[in-house]
Amino acid sequence: MAKYGAKTSEKVEKAMHERKRGTLKSRSGRKVTSKKQAIAIGLSQARRAGGKVPKKKSSSKKSRRNPDDQTALTHSATAVELAQATPRC
């Protein structure tokens, strides 16, 4: 069973051609020069058009912190201590 559908490959191919010609724009309107970003834009367009594309990977696992990990508190406390200890002119 194929991972991507025909519509998806057409969208990605079109995005890559636009990138090569220098006409591909991101949602913010800036010119896209990266191959990876062009592929991501093509996949996103295929998703919106209803093509067969796997779901985007969730980043929720990365953002969770270990409650026992005190490094964030240590770093912020150190920054505050440094700011208070540094005399201003």
C-alpha positions as a printed NumPy array, in Angstrom:
array([[  0.   ,   0.   ,   0.   ],
       [  1.373,   3.387,  -1.013],
       [  2.193,   5.958,   1.636],
       [  1.258,   8.94 ,  -0.567],
       [ -1.413,   9.309,  -3.235],
       [ -1.136,  10.605,  -6.81 ],
       [ -2.628,  13.983,  -5.87 ],
       [  0.024,  14.382,  -3.193],
       [  2.913,  13.706,  -5.553],
       [  1.446,  16.211,  -8.043],
       [  1.209,  18.919,  -5.366],
       [  4.758,  18.31 ,  -4.123],
       [  6.087,  18.231,  -7.691],
       [  4.355,  21.535,  -8.449],
       [  5.764,  23.122,  -5.272],
       [  9.29 ,  21.96 ,  -6.174],
       [  8.997,  23.451,  -9.681],
       [  7.774,  26.74 ,  -8.22 ],
       [ 10.707,  26.762,  -5.796],
       [ 13.152,  26.191,  -8.658],
       [ 11.602,  29.069, -10.633],
       [ 11.67 ,  31.268,  -7.526],
       [  7.904,  31.82 ,  -7.44 ],
       [  7.001,  29.654,  -4.418],
       [  5.889,  31.73 ,  -1.446],
       [  5.235,  30.679,   2.131],
       [  2.04 ,  31.657,   3.933],
       [  3.777,  34.755,   5.257],
       [  4.57 ,  35.795,   1.675],
       [  8.332,  35.234,   1.826],
       [ 10.154,  33.438,  -1.002],
       [ 10.926,  29.779,  -0.284],
       [ 14.463,  28.57 ,  -1.09 ],
       [ 14.657,  25.369,   0.985],
       [ 13.842,  21.982,  -0.598],
       [ 12.472,  20.697,   2.719],
       [ 10.169,  23.674,   3.086],
       [  8.944,  23.259,  -0.511],
       [  8.098,  19.615,   0.159],
       [  6.318,  20.563,   3.39 ],
       [  4.257,  23.187,   1.534],
       [  3.33 ,  20.622,  -1.144],
       [  2.253,  18.094,   1.49 ],
       [  0.239,  20.735,   3.309],
       [ -1.551,  21.728,   0.091],
       [ -2.292,  18.059,  -0.648],
       [ -3.701,  17.612,   2.868],
       [ -6.025,  20.587,   2.384],
       [ -7.078,  19.251,  -1.036],
       [ -7.963,  15.873,   0.495],
       [ -5.023,  13.87 ,  -0.846],
       [ -3.632,  10.735,   0.757],
       [ -0.971,  12.038,   3.147],
       [  0.076,  10.623,   6.538],
       [ -0.799,  12.738,   9.568],
       [  1.684,  15.309,  10.822],
       [  3.798,  14.112,  13.739],
       [  2.737,  15.519,  17.073],
       [  5.249,  17.6  ,  18.98 ],
       [  3.414,  17.334,  22.308],
       [  5.862,  14.718,  23.612],
       [  8.802,  17.092,  23.195],
       [  7.183,  19.977,  25.045],
       [  6.418,  18.029,  28.205],
       [  8.905,  18.408,  31.019],
       [  9.883,  16.026,  33.729],
       [  8.528,  17.452,  37.022],
       [ 11.634,  16.162,  38.822],
       [ 13.915,  18.121,  36.474],
       [ 14.988,  21.316,  38.222],
       [ 17.324,  22.633,  35.481],
       [ 14.844,  25.292,  34.307],
       [ 14.547,  26.658,  37.83 ],
       [ 18.309,  26.596,  38.298],
       [ 18.955,  28.455,  35.046],
       [ 16.36 ,  31.148,  35.691],
       [ 17.539,  31.636,  39.277],
       [ 21.112,  31.987,  38.053],
       [ 20.077,  34.616,  35.512],
       [ 18.24 ,  36.608,  38.174],
       [ 21.208,  36.376,  40.536],
       [ 23.561,  37.571,  37.801],
       [ 21.288,  40.478,  36.932],
       [ 21.132,  41.583,  40.578],
       [ 24.866,  41.138,  41.14 ],
       [ 25.911,  43.123,  38.06 ],
       [ 26.232,  46.839,  38.881],
       [ 24.693,  49.214,  36.393],
       [ 26.436,  52.403,  35.378]])
